[in-house]
Each structure stands twice: as structure tokens, then as C-alpha cells.
Amino acid sequence: GDEVVFAVRNSTYGHSAMVGAMANCSATVWSFGFGSNMNVDFVNNKKGLKVLDHAPASLKGWRVGFNLGGMDRVEPAFANAIKGGPSDEIHGVAIQLSTADGAKLDSMEGAYAKKDVVVTSYAGQDIKAYLYTKEKDDMTEFLPSKRYLGVLVSGAQAAGLDASYVERLSALETYSPSKDTLALRRRLPDPASLPPVTVEELAAKPKEGDHCFLSALGYVLQLPRNKVFFRSHIGRDITARASRQHRGISLDENDDMGRPPYRLPSDMDTPEEVEYVRQWLDHYLGKIQVPEG
């Protein structure tokens, strides 16, 4: 997946002499990443693999598309590598792994198809590599969230990718709420007018069965269990968790389990952070009937 903040070593166009010497070494493999897998620290530390070498590179005839559906009204789409035309091009990072670690990465990316490609490093060497792509009959694309596109852009910048490519990436249109979603927000009552529910009461509500409960921005919602994809959202408040996601802070290592002190909208750093948390509320409101008035 492509859901992390990137922090790879900033590479120069010349990069490493090892790239040319080892580009086709049979004891190793090269994977081409354009999302989380171009983050060397992530591959080393989170995935537990050892990156032997890496280089910024480009791949002609492919493009980044957003045809992987996500969570409606908040994270509508995620990036995918799509076969394109001669003028299309993806920039990313080629990472070199041992064959054993390459096999481990394959198992981690089992939901994706593996395609052999030849990428060209910024130093001019051709590297036989592979990329992971999800092949779909439905090629409908959606708008990514502003947060998610920002993660891709900051990752591309950190990886030292071509400035014009980064500029084109950052200029892509992003999701904004529809008129219907904004109307749904206006129908909500003032949270202060609703019966109070304590953290303990929320946590004690059933987590299995047909329905479950969660809260965000002062609202407690009863939802069909099959409409809540993330089990970590059930039986708790998700306001601070969504805020951490927007700010690029680890969700699990810093999880407050939905307990106070809450990060109120007045405490948030930017209007974009407030809006992102509100979009998570939008997402769940869209799963239920909100009464008129």
C-alpha cells in the first residue's frame, strides 16, 4: 500500500556506483516503488527487509492512476500503477533486495500482480525490476484526498524525484465534499443537545452482531457492523486518531484508545486538519439515515 510518510535518503542523480554494477546481479532483485515501497526506512524497519541499494528512477509507458477505491467521502481513492501510452511515465525509487527478501516482499504484496519492467535510473542505467499493480476490469478513477496526495508529493520530494514530475503530481485535483454531503452536515443537531455517553459506556456497547457504535466530533453513531471496515474504530471515539492520520503521526504507537483529553477542533493546527476529521464523520454518516431537522 501507499499509506505512509516517506523518509528516504535524498539521492543525487549520480547516486551509487553499485547501481550500475549490481543492476542485473542474479543473487538480488530490484523492485520499483512509487508509493510506500520507495521509502527505504519503511522497507527496512516496518517491513523488516534489508535494502542493499536504491536509486531514483523512471518507468516509461506507465502512469499513476487512482482507480483503487477507498473510503467514500474521506479517502475515496488510492494510487495504482496503470499501463499507459508512450508519453506516460512514473517516477519512483528502485530498491535492491536479496532474492529471499524479494520473496518476502512478494508475500506481503500478495493482493497485487507483479509485473517485470525495465526502469532507468537518474544516472542513466537500465535496471531490470518489477512493480506491483492491481489489475482491474473497471478502470474508473476517483479523486484522492488532499491528505493522501500530500503524502505522495512529500514522499516524491524526499526521494529527490524529478521536480517537474513532482509539480505535475501536486497539481492533481483532490476530493472535496459534494453538495449532498454538505447538506448532510447541516442536518446534524448540536452535540450538546444529545444525551451524554461516557467513554466507558461507548466501550461497553456490543462490538459484534449486526450493529456497532463509534463516535467522532461529539457524535455517537450506531452503524451496521458490515459498514465499518476498520475494527479499530469500533467502540471508541476516532477524532484524535483521524487527526493523527492527517498529521502523519503513527496511529498505533500513539493510540489514546479514544479517551480524553480529546483534540478538539479548536486545538487543531489547520482548517485542513479539522476538515479531514469531519470527512471521517461524513464517511460514517453516509452509512446511516440522518433524520431531517
C-alpha positions in Angstrom: 0.0 0.0 0.0 1.0 3.7 -0.3 -0.2 4.9 3.1 3.0 6.2 4.9 5.1 9.3 5.1 8.3 8.9 3.2 11.7 9.5 4.6 14.2 8.0 2.2 17.8 9.1 1.9 17.9 12.1 -0.5 19.6 10.7 -3.7 21.6 12.6 -6.3 21.3 11.9 -10.0 24.6 10.2 -9.8 23.6 8.1 -6.8 25.7 5.0 -6.3 28.3 3.2 -8.5 26.8 0.0 -7.1 23.6 0.6 -9.1 25.3 0.0 -12.5 27.5 -2.8 -11.3 24.7 -4.7 -9.5 21.6 -3.8 -11.6 21.3 -7.2 -13.0 23.0 -9.3 -10.3 21.3 -12.7 -10.2 21.6 -13.0 -6.4 19.5 -10.0 -5.9 16.2 -8.5 -7.3 15.1 -4.9 -7.9 11.6 -3.7 -7.0 10.3 -0.3 -8.3 8.2 1.6 -5.8 6.2 4.7 -6.4 4.5 4.8 -3.1 5.3 3.4 0.3 7.8 0.9 -1.2 10.1 3.8 -2.3 10.6 4.6 1.4 13.8 2.9 2.3 13.3 3.4 6.0 9.8 1.9 5.8 11.0 -1.2 3.8 13.9 -1.7 6.2 12.2 -1.1 9.5 8.5 -1.6 9.1 8.6 -4.5 6.6 11.8 -6.0 8.1 13.7 -6.3 4.9 17.3 -5.1 4.1 17.6 -2.7 1.2 21.0 -3.3 -0.3 20.9 -0.3 -2.7 18.4 2.1 -4.1 18.2 4.8 -6.8 15.6 7.3 -8.1 14.3 6.1 -11.5 11.6 6.4 -14.1 9.4 4.0 -16.0 8.0 4.9 -19.4 4.7 3.6 -20.7 3.1 3.5 -17.2 1.2 6.1 -15.2 0.0 6.7 -11.7 -3.8 6.4 -11.6 -6.3 6.5 -8.8 -8.6 3.5 -9.6 -8.2 1.7 -6.2 -11.4 2.6 -4.3 -11.1 3.6 -0.7 -13.4 5.0 1.9 -16.1 7.2 0.4 -16.3 10.9 1.5 -12.8 10.8 3.1 -10.2 8.7 1.3 -12.0 7.9 -1.9 -9.0 6.5 -3.9 -5.5 5.2 -3.6 -2.7 5.2 -6.2 -2.1 2.3 -8.7 0.4 1.7 -11.5 -1.6 1.6 -14.7 -0.2 0.6 -18.2 -0.4 3.8 -20.3 0.9 5.2 -23.6 4.4 6.1 -24.9 4.2 9.6 -23.3 3.3 8.3 -19.9 5.9 8.0 -17.2 6.1 7.1 -13.5 8.9 8.3 -11.3 9.9 6.4 -8.2 12.7 4.5 -6.4 14.3 1.2 -7.5 15.3 -0.8 -4.4 17.6 -3.7 -4.4 16.9 -6.7 -2.2 18.2 -10.2 -1.7 16.2 -12.9 -3.5 15.0 -14.1 -0.1 13.8 -10.6 0.9 12.3 -10.2 -2.6 10.2 -13.3 -1.9 9.1 -11.9 1.4 8.0 -8.7 -0.2 6.1 -10.6 -2.8 4.1 -12.4 0.0 3.4 -9.0 1.7 2.1 -7.6 -1.6 0.1 -10.7 -2.4 -3.0 -8.7 -3.3 -1.2 -7.2 -6.2 0.1 -8.5 -9.5 3.8 -8.5 -10.1 5.0 -7.1 -13.5 8.5 -7.2 -14.9 9.7 -3.8 -16.1 12.9 -2.0 -17.1 13.4 1.3 -15.3 16.0 3.9 -16.0 17.9 5.4 -13.0 18.5 9.1 -12.9 22.2 8.2 -13.5 21.2 6.6 -16.9 21.4 2.9 -16.1 18.7 0.5 -17.1 17.6 -1.8 -14.3 15.5 -4.9 -14.7 13.0 -4.6 -12.0 9.3 -5.4 -11.2 6.5 -3.4 -9.8 3.2 -4.2 -8.0 0.0 -3.3 -9.7 -3.7 -4.2 -9.1 -5.2 -5.2 -12.4 -8.9 -4.3 -12.7 -11.6 -4.6 -15.4 -13.2 -1.4 -14.1 -10.7 1.4 -14.8 -12.9 4.1 -13.3 -10.8 6.6 -11.4 -11.7 8.7 -8.4 -10.2 11.8 -6.7 -7.7 11.1 -3.9 -7.9 13.0 -0.7 -5.8 16.1 -0.3 -4.1 14.4 2.6 -3.2 11.3 0.6 -1.9 13.2 -2.4 0.2 15.3 0.0 1.8 12.1 1.3 2.7 11.1 -2.3 4.1 14.5 -3.1 6.1 14.8 0.1 7.4 11.3 -0.5 8.4 12.2 -4.0 10.2 15.3 -2.8 12.0 13.4 -0.1 13.2 10.8 -2.6 14.6 13.5 -4.8 12.4 12.8 -7.7 12.3 15.0 -10.8 10.9 18.4 -9.9 8.6 18.7 -12.9 7.1 15.3 -12.1 6.5 16.3 -8.5 4.9 19.5 -9.8 2.5 17.6 -12.0 1.7 15.3 -9.2 0.9 18.1 -6.8 -1.3 19.8 -9.3 -3.8 16.9 -9.5 -7.3 17.5 -8.4 -8.4 16.2 -5.0 -11.6 15.3 -3.3 -13.9 17.8 -1.8 -17.4 17.2 -0.2 -20.4 17.3 -2.6 -23.4 19.5 -2.0 -25.3 16.5 -0.7 -22.6 15.8 1.9 -22.5 19.4 3.0 -26.3 19.3 3.3 -26.0 16.2 5.5 -23.7 18.1 7.8 -26.2 20.9 8.2 -28.9 18.4 9.3 -26.9 17.3 12.3 -28.2 18.5 15.7 -25.9 20.4 18.1 -23.9 17.6 20.0 -24.7 19.4 23.3 -28.4 18.8 22.7 -27.9 15.0 22.6 -27.9 12.6 25.6 -24.3 12.2 27.0 -22.5 8.9 26.5 -19.3 8.2 28.6 -16.2 6.6 27.2 -16.9 3.5 29.4 -20.5 3.3 28.1 -19.3 3.5 24.5 -16.6 0.9 25.0 -19.1 -1.5 26.7 -21.5 -1.4 23.7 -21.6 -4.6 21.6 -18.7 -5.0 19.1 -20.2 -8.0 17.3 -23.6 -8.7 15.8 -25.5 -6.6 13.3 -24.7 -3.2 14.7 -21.8 -1.4 16.4 -21.0 2.1 17.8 -18.3 4.7 17.4 -18.0 8.4 17.9 -16.4 11.4 16.2 -16.5 15.2 16.9 -19.0 14.8 19.7 -21.5 12.5 17.9 -22.1 8.8 18.8 -23.3 6.8 15.8 -24.9 3.4 15.6 -23.9 1.7 12.4 -24.4 -1.6 10.6 -21.4 -3.7 11.6 -20.7 -4.6 8.0 -20.3 -0.9 7.1 -17.3 -0.3 9.4 -14.2 -1.6 7.7 -11.7 -0.7 10.5 -12.3 -2.8 13.6 -10.0 -0.3 15.5 -12.8 2.3 15.1 -15.5 0.3 16.9 -16.5 1.2 20.5 -14.4 4.4 20.7 -14.0 8.0 19.7 -11.9 8.4 16.5 -11.5 12.2 16.5 -7.9 12.1 17.7 -7.0 9.1 15.6 -8.2 10.8 12.5 -6.3 13.9 13.5 -3.1 11.9 13.9 -3.6 10.3 10.5 -3.8 13.8 8.9 -0.7 14.9 10.7 1.3 11.8 9.7 1.7 10.5 13.2 1.7 6.7 13.8 -1.8 5.6 14.6 -0.9 2.5 16.6 2.1 3.7 18.5 0.3 6.8 19.8 -3.2 5.4 20.2 -5.2 7.0 23.0 -7.9 4.4 22.5 -10.5 7.2 22.1 -10.0 8.5 25.7 -9.7 12.2 26.8 -8.2 14.6 26.7 -9.7 15.0 23.2 -8.2 17.0 20.4 -11.0 19.5 19.9 -11.3 21.3 16.6 -10.2 24.5 18.4 -6.9 22.7 19.2 -6.2 21.5 15.7 -3.4 23.1 13.7 -5.1 23.9 10.5 -8.5 24.2 8.9 -7.4 21.2 6.7 -7.0 19.1 9.8 -10.4 19.9 11.0 -11.9 19.3 7.6 -10.2 15.9 7.4 -11.6 14.7 10.7 -15.0 16.0 9.7 -14.8 13.9 6.5 -14.4 10.8 8.6 -17.7 11.8 10.3 -19.1 12.3 6.8 -18.0 8.8 5.8 -19.9 7.2 8.7 -22.9 9.5 8.4 -23.3 8.2 4.8 -23.9 4.7 6.2 -27.0 5.6 8.2 -30.2 7.6 7.9 -29.8 11.1 9.4 -33.2 12.5 10.4 -34.4 15.8 8.9 -34.4 18.9 11.1 
